[in-house]
């Protein structure tokens, strides 16, 4: 007996392929713009953005990794590159010597602020301005349950204003 291969109907396939294409193409477009404008990857931009929003522009490495959905080894390499450029500083946590804190430097803040206009312009061009307010609300309503399933701890959604 041959097993039945699961199939998608036309609408399921259309929706799935659009989601997959967006999830592949959007990060590449954001990376290209940020590299051109600020010599940052989108991942680095997200790290710097998280630090900028944090109290005293400082976070524990483990909290940054969680916020950007990264492993600690990957984050450590990125933090090393950002530190070499003077955009962040590593420091021992005053309450726990086993913990490494990362702090956004004034140069890091400048690079982030410099990158924001072009980044937001591209976000508007690629996504926001392509949809009306009703479609934007529908997009959020559609994607939030998917993200909540993938990220039940809400590591990524809780950084966005509601």
LINQUIDA-V952538 format. One record per residue. N is the residue number from 0. OMEGA is omega in radians with two decimals (999 if undefined). BURIAL is 1 if it has 9 or more other ideal C-beta (glycine too) atoms within 8 Angstrom, else 0. D_LAST is the distance of its C-alpha to the last C-alpha in Angstrom with 2 decimals. Layout:
((N:OMEGA:BURIAL:D_LAST) (N:OMEGA:BURIAL:D_LAST))
//
This chain:
((0:3.13:0:52.02) (1:3.13:0:49.38) (2:3.09:0:45.77) (3:3.11:0:43.46) (4:3.13:0:41.00) (5:-3.13:0:37.51) (6:3.00:0:36.54) (7:3.01:0:33.61) (8:-3.03:0:34.11) (9:-3.13:0:33.54) (10:3.10:0:29.99) (11:-3.14:0:28.95) (12:3.13:1:30.62) (13:-3.13:0:29.08) (14:-3.11:0:25.48) (15:-3.11:1:26.24) (16:3.08:0:28.02) (17:3.12:0:25.31) (18:-3.14:0:22.73) (19:3.14:0:25.32) (20:3.11:0:26.30) (21:-3.10:0:22.79) (22:3.09:0:22.24) (23:-3.02:0:25.61) (24:-3.09:0:25.69) (25:3.11:1:22.29) (26:3.13:1:22.72) (27:3.12:0:26.26) (28:3.11:1:25.34) (29:3.09:1:22.76) (30:-3.08:1:25.46) (31:-3.14:0:28.09) (32:-3.10:1:26.29) (33:3.08:1:25.34) (34:-3.12:1:28.89) (35:-3.05:0:30.43) (36:-2.98:1:28.46) (37:-3.10:1:28.06) (38:3.10:0:30.04) (39:2.91:1:26.93) (40:3.08:0:25.81) (41:3.11:1:22.20) (42:3.11:1:22.43) (43:3.09:1:23.77) (44:3.14:1:21.07) (45:3.09:1:18.40) (46:-3.14:1:20.59) (47:3.12:1:21.00) (48:3.11:1:17.32) (49:3.10:1:16.63) (50:-3.12:1:19.62) (51:-3.13:1:18.66) (52:-3.08:0:15.46) (53:3.07:1:17.59) (54:-3.10:0:19.65) (55:3.13:0:22.92) (56:-3.07:1:21.79) (57:3.08:1:23.29) (58:2.99:1:22.46) (59:3.13:1:24.76) (60:-3.12:1:25.71) (61:3.12:0:24.84) (62:3.08:0:21.24) (63:-3.14:1:20.97) (64:3.13:1:22.63) (65:-3.09:1:20.21) (66:-3.08:1:17.13) (67:3.10:1:18.82) (68:-3.08:0:20.53) (69:2.94:1:23.93) (70:3.09:0:27.23) (71:3.10:1:28.61) (72:3.12:0:31.60) (73:-3.13:1:29.58) (74:-3.13:1:27.32) (75:3.10:1:30.49) (76:-3.13:0:32.06) (77:3.10:1:29.12) (78:3.09:1:28.96) (79:3.12:0:32.72) (80:3.13:1:32.48) (81:3.11:1:29.86) (82:3.12:1:32.06) (83:3.10:0:35.11) (84:3.14:0:33.53) (85:-3.09:0:32.70) (86:3.08:1:28.93) (87:3.03:1:28.36) (88:3.01:0:30.68) (89:3.10:0:31.33) (90:3.06:1:32.34) (91:3.10:0:33.52) (92:-3.08:1:31.18) (93:-3.11:0:32.96) (94:-3.07:0:32.40) (95:-3.08:0:33.27) (96:3.13:0:35.61) (97:-3.05:0:34.69) (98:3.06:1:31.15) (99:3.03:1:30.48) (100:3.06:1:27.93) (101:-3.12:1:26.74) (102:3.06:1:26.16) (103:3.10:1:25.07) (104:3.09:1:28.08) (105:3.06:0:28.33) (106:3.09:1:29.52) (107:3.09:1:26.52) (108:3.14:1:24.22) (109:3.14:0:26.44) (110:3.14:1:26.34) (111:3.14:1:22.55) (112:3.10:0:22.29) (113:-3.08:1:25.11) (114:-3.03:1:23.43) (115:-3.10:0:20.10) (116:3.14:0:21.50) (117:3.13:1:23.22) (118:-3.14:1:20.44) (119:3.08:0:17.91) (120:3.13:0:20.81) (121:3.09:1:21.48) (122:3.10:1:17.94) (123:-3.11:1:18.14) (124:-3.05:0:21.70) (125:-3.01:0:21.26) (126:-2.94:1:18.04) (127:-3.08:0:16.03) (128:3.11:0:19.24) (129:-3.04:0:20.78) (130:3.02:0:18.43) (131:-3.06:0:17.87) (132:3.13:0:14.65) (133:3.11:0:15.66) (134:3.09:0:16.35) (135:3.10:1:13.05) (136:3.12:0:11.34) (137:3.12:0:14.25) (138:3.10:1:13.94) (139:3.14:0:10.46) (140:-3.13:0:11.99) (141:-3.02:0:15.07) (142:-3.09:0:14.11) (143:3.09:1:11.62) (144:3.10:0:14.63) (145:3.12:0:16.87) (146:3.13:1:14.96) (147:3.09:1:14.71) (148:-3.14:0:18.46) (149:-3.05:0:19.19) (150:-3.07:1:17.11) (151:3.12:0:17.31) (152:3.11:0:16.79) (153:-3.14:0:13.26) (154:-3.05:1:14.70) (155:-3.09:1:12.87) (156:-3.06:1:9.47) (157:3.09:0:8.79) (158:-3.12:0:9.32) (159:3.08:0:6.44) (160:3.12:0:3.79) (161:999:0:0.00))
//
